[in-house]
Amino acid sequence: MATISNIKDKIKKVFPVKQASVLFEVVDIVNETVKVSDFNELKEIVRELAHTQKELAEAQKRTEQRVEELAEAQKRTEQRVEELAEAQKRTEQRVEELAEAQKRTEQRLEELAEAQKRTEQRVEELAEAQKRTEEEVAILAKGLTQLRKEVGGLSLTMSYAFENESYRMLPKFLKENYGIEIKEKLIRAEIGGKEINIFGKARKNGKEVFIVGESKLRLDERKEQSIEKVFNELEEKVKAVQDEYGKIDVVRVLITHYATKGFQKKAKEKGIIIVQSFEW
């Protein structure tokens, strides 16, 4: 059976000092006034109180732990708020910088708008100048066309004069230098749709041959397209004569005021006689 001493020892172990002191007084009073059955009931009550006190202590411990966790969370929250405040400060500073940049951009756009306006004005002036230039070019083109006609006429006149001279000088030159004797007067002729500058019949080594010649003011092998064109034109005219007269022997002749050594070499390789005007 539990004694008053045992009960007090248990109270002392379970409850804090102040609570235990109060309970000691209650136990003493109860010991003097209550029956054994009442005392047993009291013990049960005390046991329940002790159990409840233990649960409250545990709950208090959990509460204090939770409060500590909340304090740490609050501390982290305050730190985060501080970081956000700094970020906000930087954002406001950046916004201010962007506002200044926008201001400068608007100013630059205004300057560009003015420059564009001046450019458009300049373009308009250039368009007017271009129009005047085109009108002047048209006038010059018309004059150039006329000049070309006059130069072409002069060139044609000089070419005909050169050919006319060659009709007189070639017979002697060809006989003395190549043993070719002209049998009929050299002429300008159209054969097979081709205009042949120099055409005539001759004899060489007792055999009849035909003279087919072209006149050029200058022959230069450094103008590759020009040299091929000269040879091709001459061959086309030779072919026209052969189509007209059959497979006859043709003496190819090019007369000119001057032929470069390179051109003379290429012509010789093709069996073409080059006659320069200063040679006759």
Buried (B, 14 or more C-beta within 10 A) or exposed (E): EEEEEEBBEBBBEBBEEEEBEEBBEEBEEBEEEEEEEEBEEBBEEBEEBBEEBEEEEEEEEEEEEEEEEEEEEEEEEEEEEEEEEEEEEEEEEEEEEEEEEEEEEEEEEEEEEEEEEEEEEEEEEEEEEEEEEEEEEEEEEEEEEEEEEEEEEEEEEEBEEBBEBBBEBBBEBBBEEBEBEBEEEBEBBEBEEBEBBBBBBBEBEEEEBBBBBBBBEEBBBEBEEBBEEBBEEBBEBBBBBBEEEEEEEBBBBBBBBEBBEEBBEBBEEEEBBBBBBEEB
